Amino acid sequence: MAGLTDLGAMLRELSPSVRDGRFVYVLRADDTLDDYDWEALEVEAQAVIVEEEGRTLILEEEVALDYDKQFDGVFGWITLEVHSSLQAVGLTAAVSTALAGAGISCNMLAGLHHDHLLVPVESVPGALEVLERLTSTP
């Protein structure tokens, strides 16, 4: 089934859910590409983003601590259960604008079926409230 493209329908069917755990961003610089610990960490990663500066790994906080990796900030993971199309227009903007209006920082990732938000762990309850209000906006 193809994902939704109509913004109104996507917002009505947003269905935000919280993934269990606490998540952190860790940078694997290019000069560590042969490091065995990093290879093991990439297997544990919830997401990997390749950037010019290296690989950004999103890990569970406990995993990063086990490997003694540095991070700045701990995040909660919210999944938007709506199946949105990768060509859909406006969902990211609507969600990020609503969260920004509430003073909530948000980092977004897109998967093939769902969009994912990482917000400061202490902001998860407030983010859910904002997202629930967004689903009932005409």
C-alpha atoms as one frame of an Amber mdcrd trajectory, in Angstrom:
protein
   0.000   0.000   0.000   1.288   3.437  -0.915   1.712   5.986   1.832  -0.609
   8.938   2.325   0.133  12.239   0.601  -2.803  14.380   1.773  -1.618  16.543
   4.681  -5.013  16.641   6.390  -5.317  12.853   6.276  -1.753  12.401   7.542
  -2.379  14.728  10.480  -5.665  12.997  11.378  -3.909   9.613  11.326  -0.657
  10.758  12.976  -0.927   8.235  15.862   2.263   9.146  17.748   3.775   6.393
  19.889   6.822   6.375  22.146   9.562   3.820  21.614  10.899   2.426  24.871
  14.359   3.633  25.764  16.589   6.674  25.960  18.588   7.553  22.862  21.780
   9.485  22.134  23.698  10.728  19.106  27.325   9.585  18.788  29.802  10.548
  16.056  32.046   7.923  14.495  34.753   9.995  12.830  36.353   8.718   9.624
  39.643   8.035  11.422  37.957   5.304  13.488  36.624   3.256  10.584  38.904
   0.301  11.389  38.054   0.275  15.088  36.340  -3.000  16.063  34.306  -1.364
  18.842  32.726   0.945  16.289  31.782  -1.970  14.045  30.017  -3.588  16.994
  28.311  -0.290  17.801  26.967   0.090  14.268  25.210  -3.252  14.693  23.584
  -1.852  17.853  22.635   1.460  16.212  18.973   2.365  15.829  19.936   4.580
  12.880  23.120   5.552  11.042  23.487   8.761   9.046  26.544   9.147   6.825
  27.896  12.694   6.817  31.054  14.346   5.561  32.431  14.456   9.118  31.794
  10.755   9.744  28.884   8.540  10.711  26.259   9.685  13.178  24.947   6.747
  15.182  21.748   6.897  17.175  22.190   4.482  20.050  20.369   3.525  23.186
  21.973   5.480  26.005  22.959   2.287  27.826  24.876   1.013  24.780  26.801
   4.280  24.437  27.687   4.167  28.125  28.768   0.510  27.883  31.208   1.485
  25.117  32.280   4.676  26.926  31.164   6.901  24.025  30.560  10.606  24.533
  27.237  12.215  23.730  25.449  15.485  24.291  21.831  15.134  25.335  19.441
  12.253  25.850  16.382  11.906  23.660  13.044  10.147  23.598  11.942   8.533
  20.336   8.440   9.199  19.026   7.188   7.339  15.965   4.401   8.795  13.850
   2.510   5.602  13.032   0.792   7.155  10.005   2.085   5.591   6.787   3.142
   8.720   4.928   4.563   8.728   1.429   8.180   9.722   0.960   6.824  12.267
  -1.552   4.312  13.758   0.890   4.529  17.520   1.349   4.010  19.355   4.618
   4.066  16.711   7.359   7.571  17.495   8.590   6.841  21.225   8.470   3.529
  20.896  10.325   5.011  18.722  13.070   8.194  20.731  13.538   6.303  24.050
  13.511   3.852  22.821  16.149   6.666  21.538  18.371   8.696  24.727  17.876
   5.653  26.743  18.933   5.717  24.818  22.213   9.458  25.380  22.611  10.302
  21.713  21.986  13.446  20.800  20.068  12.877  18.075  17.484  15.163  16.033
  15.247  13.327  14.099  12.535  14.188  10.928  10.642  12.185   9.448   7.789
  11.792   5.720   7.333  10.114   4.009   4.413   6.843   3.631   6.335   6.990
   6.127   9.210   8.557   9.361  10.389  10.434   9.428  13.676  11.102  12.302
  16.062  13.834  12.518  18.648  13.042  15.078  21.317  14.797  15.793  24.620
  13.717  12.996  26.938  12.144  15.426  29.401  10.040  16.916  26.561   8.380
  13.656  25.480   5.119  14.196  27.438   4.765  17.756  26.124   5.567  16.654
  22.581   2.863  13.998  22.745   0.340  16.612  23.897   1.280  18.874  20.991
   1.023  16.010  18.498  -2.350  14.903  19.866  -3.656  18.470  19.446  -2.306
  18.480  15.906  -4.373  15.383  15.045  -7.585  17.177  15.969  -6.817  20.409
  14.109  -9.290  20.869  11.227
